[in-house]
Amino acid sequence: MFGMENMAKQFLSSPEGQKMIMDFISSPDGVNTIKKMVGTPEGKKAVGTLIKTALPALGLSGEEMGMITGILDKFL
């Protein structure tokens, strides 16, 4: 899709992208949107993919990232 995935990854790895995502997911609208999305199989997969994409930008250790992705893979 015209490199949209790469553009999204690049944006999520920027400080501006991270702040925008954090502001949204901590807002009442963001919480409600996530609740609705996670209620569907497609939404669960999308949220899992989003989290996995954002993990490297959070500066977590390899062990922490492995634990988180393992949990996501198990439940999503």
Backbone as XML, in Angstrom:
<?xml version="1.0"?>
<chain id="A" units="angstrom">
  <residue number="1" name="MET">
    <atom name="N" x="0.839" y="-1.201" z="0.000"/>
    <atom name="CA" x="0.000" y="0.000" z="0.000"/>
    <atom name="C" x="0.873" y="1.251" z="0.000"/>
  </residue>
  <residue number="2" name="PHE">
    <atom name="N" x="1.720" y="1.397" z="-0.983"/>
    <atom name="CA" x="2.539" y="2.589" z="-1.147"/>
    <atom name="C" x="3.439" y="2.858" z="0.047"/>
  </residue>
  <residue number="3" name="GLY">
    <atom name="N" x="3.915" y="1.822" z="0.709"/>
    <atom name="CA" x="4.824" y="2.000" z="1.824"/>
    <atom name="C" x="4.184" y="2.559" z="3.084"/>
  </residue>
  <residue number="4" name="MET">
    <atom name="N" x="2.870" y="2.408" z="3.208"/>
    <atom name="CA" x="2.167" y="2.964" z="4.364"/>
    <atom name="C" x="2.671" y="2.345" z="5.672"/>
  </residue>
  <residue number="5" name="GLU">
    <atom name="N" x="2.961" y="1.054" z="5.650"/>
    <atom name="CA" x="3.433" y="0.403" z="6.871"/>
    <atom name="C" x="4.768" y="0.998" z="7.316"/>
  </residue>
  <residue number="6" name="ASN">
    <atom name="N" x="5.665" y="1.210" z="6.361"/>
    <atom name="CA" x="6.965" y="1.810" z="6.693"/>
    <atom name="C" x="6.808" y="3.239" z="7.190"/>
  </residue>
  <residue number="7" name="MET">
    <atom name="N" x="5.901" y="3.985" z="6.575"/>
    <atom name="CA" x="5.657" y="5.354" z="7.022"/>
    <atom name="C" x="5.089" y="5.367" z="8.435"/>
  </residue>
  <residue number="8" name="ALA">
    <atom name="N" x="4.179" y="4.446" z="8.719"/>
    <atom name="CA" x="3.593" y="4.361" z="10.054"/>
    <atom name="C" x="4.664" y="3.995" z="11.081"/>
  </residue>
  <residue number="9" name="LYS">
    <atom name="N" x="5.527" y="3.034" z="10.762"/>
    <atom name="CA" x="6.599" y="2.648" z="11.677"/>
    <atom name="C" x="7.540" y="3.819" z="11.939"/>
  </residue>
  <residue number="10" name="GLN">
    <atom name="N" x="7.859" y="4.548" z="10.888"/>
    <atom name="CA" x="8.753" y="5.698" z="11.032"/>
    <atom name="C" x="8.106" y="6.763" z="11.914"/>
  </residue>
  <residue number="11" name="PHE">
    <atom name="N" x="6.828" y="7.027" z="11.704"/>
    <atom name="CA" x="6.126" y="8.025" z="12.507"/>
    <atom name="C" x="6.055" y="7.584" z="13.969"/>
  </residue>
  <residue number="12" name="LEU">
    <atom name="N" x="5.730" y="6.300" z="14.203"/>
    <atom name="CA" x="5.629" y="5.800" z="15.574"/>
    <atom name="C" x="6.964" y="5.828" z="16.302"/>
  </residue>
  <residue number="13" name="SER">
    <atom name="N" x="8.057" y="5.782" z="15.561"/>
    <atom name="CA" x="9.362" y="5.806" z="16.208"/>
    <atom name="C" x="9.841" y="7.227" z="16.492"/>
  </residue>
  <residue number="14" name="SER">
    <atom name="N" x="9.114" y="8.232" z="16.003"/>
    <atom name="CA" x="9.503" y="9.617" z="16.261"/>
    <atom name="C" x="8.905" y="10.089" z="17.583"/>
  </residue>
  <residue number="15" name="PRO">
    <atom name="N" x="9.556" y="11.043" z="18.245"/>
    <atom name="CA" x="9.004" y="11.565" z="19.506"/>
    <atom name="C" x="7.601" y="12.157" z="19.328"/>
  </residue>
  <residue number="16" name="GLU">
    <atom name="N" x="7.348" y="12.798" z="18.210"/>
    <atom name="CA" x="6.032" y="13.373" z="17.961"/>
    <atom name="C" x="4.966" y="12.293" z="17.825"/>
  </residue>
  <residue number="17" name="GLY">
    <atom name="N" x="5.308" y="11.227" z="17.096"/>
    <atom name="CA" x="4.376" y="10.120" z="16.911"/>
    <atom name="C" x="4.082" y="9.416" z="18.220"/>
  </residue>
  <residue number="18" name="GLN">
    <atom name="N" x="5.118" y="9.205" z="19.019"/>
    <atom name="CA" x="4.936" y="8.547" z="20.311"/>
    <atom name="C" x="4.055" y="9.383" z="21.230"/>
  </residue>
  <residue number="19" name="LYS">
    <atom name="N" x="4.280" y="10.705" z="21.233"/>
    <atom name="CA" x="3.468" y="11.583" z="22.080"/>
    <atom name="C" x="2.010" y="11.581" z="21.634"/>
  </residue>
  <residue number="20" name="MET">
    <atom name="N" x="1.793" y="11.610" z="20.319"/>
    <atom name="CA" x="0.429" y="11.601" z="19.801"/>
    <atom name="C" x="-0.293" y="10.319" z="20.201"/>
  </residue>
  <residue number="21" name="ILE">
    <atom name="N" x="0.386" y="9.192" z="20.054"/>
    <atom name="CA" x="-0.217" y="7.906" z="20.422"/>
    <atom name="C" x="-0.505" y="7.865" z="21.919"/>
  </residue>
  <residue number="22" name="MET">
    <atom name="N" x="0.443" y="8.281" z="22.737"/>
    <atom name="CA" x="0.246" y="8.255" z="24.190"/>
    <atom name="C" x="-0.895" y="9.184" z="24.604"/>
  </residue>
  <residue number="23" name="ASP">
    <atom name="N" x="-0.956" y="10.364" z="24.001"/>
    <atom name="CA" x="-2.051" y="11.289" z="24.308"/>
    <atom name="C" x="-3.394" y="10.677" z="23.949"/>
  </residue>
  <residue number="24" name="PHE">
    <atom name="N" x="-3.453" y="10.020" z="22.789"/>
    <atom name="CA" x="-4.715" y="9.428" z="22.351"/>
    <atom name="C" x="-5.129" y="8.263" z="23.234"/>
  </residue>
  <residue number="25" name="ILE">
    <atom name="N" x="-4.210" y="7.329" z="23.486"/>
    <atom name="CA" x="-4.616" y="6.140" z="24.231"/>
    <atom name="C" x="-4.885" y="6.423" z="25.700"/>
  </residue>
  <residue number="26" name="SER">
    <atom name="N" x="-4.430" y="7.558" z="26.191"/>
    <atom name="CA" x="-4.722" y="7.910" z="27.581"/>
    <atom name="C" x="-5.954" y="8.799" z="27.705"/>
  </residue>
  <residue number="27" name="SER">
    <atom name="N" x="-6.545" y="9.173" z="26.584"/>
    <atom name="CA" x="-7.751" y="10.000" z="26.613"/>
    <atom name="C" x="-8.997" y="9.120" z="26.707"/>
  </residue>
  <residue number="28" name="PRO">
    <atom name="N" x="-10.102" y="9.660" z="27.207"/>
    <atom name="CA" x="-11.345" y="8.870" z="27.258"/>
    <atom name="C" x="-11.763" y="8.330" z="25.885"/>
  </residue>
  <residue number="29" name="ASP">
    <atom name="N" x="-11.621" y="9.150" z="24.840"/>
    <atom name="CA" x="-11.961" y="8.680" z="23.486"/>
    <atom name="C" x="-11.053" y="7.540" z="23.055"/>
  </residue>
  <residue number="30" name="GLY">
    <atom name="N" x="-9.776" y="7.639" z="23.376"/>
    <atom name="CA" x="-8.832" y="6.588" z="23.017"/>
    <atom name="C" x="-9.130" y="5.280" z="23.736"/>
  </residue>
  <residue number="31" name="VAL">
    <atom name="N" x="-9.438" y="5.375" z="25.020"/>
    <atom name="CA" x="-9.770" y="4.177" z="25.801"/>
    <atom name="C" x="-11.006" y="3.503" z="25.225"/>
  </residue>
  <residue number="32" name="ASN">
    <atom name="N" x="-12.035" y="4.286" z="24.921"/>
    <atom name="CA" x="-13.264" y="3.721" z="24.347"/>
    <atom name="C" x="-13.016" y="3.101" z="22.979"/>
  </residue>
  <residue number="33" name="THR">
    <atom name="N" x="-12.209" y="3.746" z="22.157"/>
    <atom name="CA" x="-11.888" y="3.210" z="20.834"/>
    <atom name="C" x="-11.159" y="1.888" z="20.952"/>
  </residue>
  <residue number="34" name="ILE">
    <atom name="N" x="-10.184" y="1.822" z="21.858"/>
    <atom name="CA" x="-9.425" y="0.589" z="22.041"/>
    <atom name="C" x="-10.332" y="-0.527" z="22.555"/>
  </residue>
  <residue number="35" name="LYS">
    <atom name="N" x="-11.214" y="-0.207" z="23.485"/>
    <atom name="CA" x="-12.148" y="-1.218" z="24.000"/>
    <atom name="C" x="-13.006" y="-1.793" z="22.877"/>
  </residue>
  <residue number="36" name="LYS">
    <atom name="N" x="-13.501" y="-0.926" z="21.997"/>
    <atom name="CA" x="-14.330" y="-1.389" z="20.880"/>
    <atom name="C" x="-13.512" y="-2.248" z="19.915"/>
  </residue>
  <residue number="37" name="MET">
    <atom name="N" x="-12.288" y="-1.811" z="19.624"/>
    <atom name="CA" x="-11.449" y="-2.539" z="18.676"/>
    <atom name="C" x="-11.075" y="-3.917" z="19.198"/>
  </residue>
  <residue number="38" name="VAL">
    <atom name="N" x="-10.723" y="-3.997" z="20.463"/>
    <atom name="CA" x="-10.267" y="-5.258" z="21.032"/>
    <atom name="C" x="-11.410" y="-6.257" z="21.133"/>
  </residue>
  <residue number="39" name="GLY">
    <atom name="N" x="-12.628" y="-5.791" z="21.003"/>
    <atom name="CA" x="-13.784" y="-6.675" z="21.052"/>
    <atom name="C" x="-13.986" y="-7.504" z="19.803"/>
  </residue>
  <residue number="40" name="THR">
    <atom name="N" x="-13.184" y="-7.278" z="18.774"/>
    <atom name="CA" x="-13.288" y="-8.039" z="17.533"/>
    <atom name="C" x="-11.962" y="-8.752" z="17.255"/>
  </residue>
  <residue number="41" name="PRO">
    <atom name="N" x="-12.004" y="-9.885" z="16.564"/>
    <atom name="CA" x="-10.743" y="-10.581" z="16.235"/>
    <atom name="C" x="-9.786" y="-9.712" z="15.410"/>
  </residue>
  <residue number="42" name="GLU">
    <atom name="N" x="-10.329" y="-8.960" z="14.463"/>
    <atom name="CA" x="-9.484" y="-8.095" z="13.638"/>
    <atom name="C" x="-8.873" y="-6.986" z="14.481"/>
  </residue>
  <residue number="43" name="GLY">
    <atom name="N" x="-9.667" y="-6.463" z="15.398"/>
    <atom name="CA" x="-9.179" y="-5.396" z="16.273"/>
    <atom name="C" x="-8.084" y="-5.878" z="17.197"/>
  </residue>
  <residue number="44" name="LYS">
    <atom name="N" x="-8.239" y="-7.084" z="17.737"/>
    <atom name="CA" x="-7.202" y="-7.648" z="18.604"/>
    <atom name="C" x="-5.886" y="-7.755" z="17.846"/>
  </residue>
  <residue number="45" name="LYS">
    <atom name="N" x="-5.965" y="-8.243" z="16.619"/>
    <atom name="CA" x="-4.755" y="-8.393" z="15.814"/>
    <atom name="C" x="-4.133" y="-7.022" z="15.509"/>
  </residue>
  <residue number="46" name="ALA">
    <atom name="N" x="-4.964" y="-6.046" z="15.177"/>
    <atom name="CA" x="-4.459" y="-4.707" z="14.863"/>
    <atom name="C" x="-3.799" y="-4.065" z="16.079"/>
  </residue>
  <residue number="47" name="VAL">
    <atom name="N" x="-4.415" y="-4.189" z="17.245"/>
    <atom name="CA" x="-3.843" y="-3.612" z="18.457"/>
    <atom name="C" x="-2.528" y="-4.313" z="18.786"/>
  </residue>
  <residue number="48" name="GLY">
    <atom name="N" x="-2.494" y="-5.632" z="18.644"/>
    <atom name="CA" x="-1.254" y="-6.369" z="18.877"/>
    <atom name="C" x="-0.147" y="-5.926" z="17.944"/>
  </residue>
  <residue number="49" name="THR">
    <atom name="N" x="-0.475" y="-5.744" z="16.685"/>
    <atom name="CA" x="0.506" y="-5.288" z="15.699"/>
    <atom name="C" x="0.992" y="-3.893" z="16.034"/>
  </residue>
  <residue number="50" name="LEU">
    <atom name="N" x="0.078" y="-3.018" z="16.428"/>
    <atom name="CA" x="0.452" y="-1.645" z="16.795"/>
    <atom name="C" x="1.406" y="-1.649" z="17.983"/>
  </residue>
  <residue number="51" name="ILE">
    <atom name="N" x="1.093" y="-2.439" z="18.986"/>
    <atom name="CA" x="1.955" y="-2.503" z="20.169"/>
    <atom name="C" x="3.335" y="-3.046" z="19.788"/>
  </residue>
  <residue number="52" name="LYS">
    <atom name="N" x="3.352" y="-4.113" z="18.989"/>
    <atom name="CA" x="4.635" y="-4.687" z="18.576"/>
    <atom name="C" x="5.451" y="-3.685" z="17.766"/>
  </residue>
  <residue number="53" name="THR">
    <atom name="N" x="4.799" y="-2.879" z="16.961"/>
    <atom name="CA" x="5.486" y="-1.877" z="16.158"/>
    <atom name="C" x="6.059" y="-0.777" z="17.030"/>
  </residue>
  <residue number="54" name="ALA">
    <atom name="N" x="5.341" y="-0.413" z="18.086"/>
    <atom name="CA" x="5.768" y="0.678" z="18.954"/>
    <atom name="C" x="6.830" y="0.254" z="19.968"/>
  </residue>
  <residue number="55" name="LEU">
    <atom name="N" x="6.934" y="-1.023" z="20.283"/>
    <atom name="CA" x="7.854" y="-1.492" z="21.328"/>
    <atom name="C" x="9.305" y="-1.040" z="21.136"/>
  </residue>
  <residue number="56" name="PRO">
    <atom name="N" x="9.872" y="-1.179" z="19.945"/>
    <atom name="CA" x="11.280" y="-0.777" z="19.798"/>
    <atom name="C" x="11.524" y="0.696" z="20.129"/>
  </residue>
  <residue number="57" name="ALA">
    <atom name="N" x="10.551" y="1.522" z="19.898"/>
    <atom name="CA" x="10.705" y="2.953" z="20.161"/>
    <atom name="C" x="10.651" y="3.276" z="21.652"/>
  </residue>
  <residue number="58" name="LEU">
    <atom name="N" x="10.220" y="2.335" z="22.464"/>
    <atom name="CA" x="10.095" y="2.583" z="23.897"/>
    <atom name="C" x="11.403" y="2.367" z="24.648"/>
  </residue>
  <residue number="59" name="GLY">
    <atom name="N" x="12.413" y="1.858" z="23.967"/>
    <atom name="CA" x="13.707" y="1.667" z="24.591"/>
    <atom name="C" x="13.760" y="0.511" z="25.574"/>
  </residue>
  <residue number="60" name="LEU">
    <atom name="N" x="12.928" y="-0.491" z="25.367"/>
    <atom name="CA" x="12.913" y="-1.654" z="26.244"/>
    <atom name="C" x="14.076" y="-2.582" z="25.915"/>
  </residue>
  <residue number="61" name="SER">
    <atom name="N" x="14.468" y="-3.368" z="26.890"/>
    <atom name="CA" x="15.519" y="-4.353" z="26.645"/>
    <atom name="C" x="14.965" y="-5.470" z="25.766"/>
  </residue>
  <residue number="62" name="GLY">
    <atom name="N" x="15.856" y="-6.250" z="25.203"/>
    <atom name="CA" x="15.440" y="-7.387" z="24.382"/>
    <atom name="C" x="14.611" y="-8.378" z="25.180"/>
  </residue>
  <residue number="63" name="GLU">
    <atom name="N" x="14.995" y="-8.579" z="26.424"/>
    <atom name="CA" x="14.254" y="-9.508" z="27.286"/>
    <atom name="C" x="12.831" y="-8.995" z="27.541"/>
  </residue>
  <residue number="64" name="GLU">
    <atom name="N" x="12.708" y="-7.700" z="27.838"/>
    <atom name="CA" x="11.377" y="-7.123" z="28.079"/>
    <atom name="C" x="10.512" y="-7.198" z="26.826"/>
  </residue>
  <residue number="65" name="MET">
    <atom name="N" x="11.108" y="-6.868" z="25.682"/>
    <atom name="CA" x="10.353" y="-6.931" z="24.433"/>
    <atom name="C" x="9.922" y="-8.362" z="24.146"/>
  </residue>
  <residue number="66" name="GLY">
    <atom name="N" x="10.804" y="-9.318" z="24.401"/>
    <atom name="CA" x="10.472" y="-10.716" z="24.179"/>
    <atom name="C" x="9.315" y="-11.179" z="25.045"/>
  </residue>
  <residue number="67" name="MET">
    <atom name="N" x="9.324" y="-10.760" z="26.300"/>
    <atom name="CA" x="8.230" y="-11.133" z="27.205"/>
    <atom name="C" x="6.905" y="-10.539" z="26.734"/>
  </residue>
  <residue number="68" name="ILE">
    <atom name="N" x="6.930" y="-9.276" z="26.352"/>
    <atom name="CA" x="5.706" y="-8.600" z="25.919"/>
    <atom name="C" x="5.176" y="-9.211" z="24.629"/>
  </residue>
  <residue number="69" name="THR">
    <atom name="N" x="6.057" y="-9.418" z="23.652"/>
    <atom name="CA" x="5.582" y="-9.997" z="22.387"/>
    <atom name="C" x="5.101" y="-11.428" z="22.595"/>
  </residue>
  <residue number="70" name="GLY">
    <atom name="N" x="5.741" y="-12.159" z="23.494"/>
    <atom name="CA" x="5.287" y="-13.514" z="23.796"/>
    <atom name="C" x="3.887" y="-13.535" z="24.371"/>
  </residue>
  <residue number="71" name="ILE">
    <atom name="N" x="3.636" y="-12.611" z="25.280"/>
    <atom name="CA" x="2.303" y="-12.499" z="25.881"/>
    <atom name="C" x="1.281" y="-12.112" z="24.817"/>
  </residue>
  <residue number="72" name="LEU">
    <atom name="N" x="1.631" y="-11.144" z="23.987"/>
    <atom name="CA" x="0.715" y="-10.716" z="22.919"/>
    <atom name="C" x="0.407" y="-11.869" z="21.971"/>
  </residue>
  <residue number="73" name="ASP">
    <atom name="N" x="1.438" y="-12.606" z="21.594"/>
    <atom name="CA" x="1.241" y="-13.737" z="20.671"/>
    <atom name="C" x="0.321" y="-14.783" z="21.302"/>
  </residue>
  <residue number="74" name="LYS">
    <atom name="N" x="0.443" y="-14.994" z="22.593"/>
    <atom name="CA" x="-0.358" y="-15.996" z="23.271"/>
    <atom name="C" x="-1.830" y="-15.595" z="23.334"/>
  </residue>
  <residue number="75" name="PHE">
    <atom name="N" x="-2.098" y="-14.347" z="23.594"/>
    <atom name="CA" x="-3.478" y="-13.901" z="23.802"/>
    <atom name="C" x="-4.145" y="-13.317" z="22.561"/>
  </residue>
  <residue number="76" name="LEU">
    <atom name="N" x="-3.370" y="-12.931" z="21.579"/>
    <atom name="CA" x="-3.969" y="-12.352" z="20.379"/>
    <atom name="C" x="-3.813" y="-13.326" z="19.250"/>
  </residue>
</chain>
